[in-house]
Amino acid sequence: MLGIDLNPNYFGISILEFNQKDNFKVLYKEVIDLIELQKKNKNKVHFELYEINYRILKLCKTWRVAKIAIEDLKFKKNIKFWSKDLNRLCKSKFRYSFVKSHL
């Protein structure tokens, strides 16, 4: 199983193997840094996100992954975060639905 932790600045990817007792061992793990991507224009961001999705799918094929698990995030429209920058990062720049829909 491949698990993806989506955050505004980083994507965490891990490939786990479970046994019959639901114990698991980590076969592969990676962190993709998105901090520099936040400064790019929209077309560059979309291109890079397509590349990240391609990388994730290539990992699935290489490790013969049968299932992908992505956390279910739902941002409420009226919730304000601590600062203007954090609010913009989490709501506007965060491309959660883009990545999820393409995978």
Steps between C-alpha positions, in 0.01 A plus 500: 500500500621848416407777742518870417504780756418826321615824660538846345882490515575127488355173372588191700493169317539158658458148374395248761466124502237350731481144628192301611514651853494856359861556602697690241850579392610806306645407161557852367456858617559839344428866567439732205583863578252751355626820661667633184197397296281744697692789342441391138227601259187291449618318185830400662318377809264285293790356299690411817192344658448286188863389533448414868189299413694319227774421755244363745341280233844377393571404863169309506602306192853433625387376843184334361273700727138383511350786705561873542390678819468879506389696802158656469531876554206736501563870550201699622449826316453726803786366713789747531852382573753684715633742243424630153797312350410170665136543401601562136743208503250252642197606300617657174842356419442152637421274202347209692205444266723530191731220618218281630294523181794416274605198701 
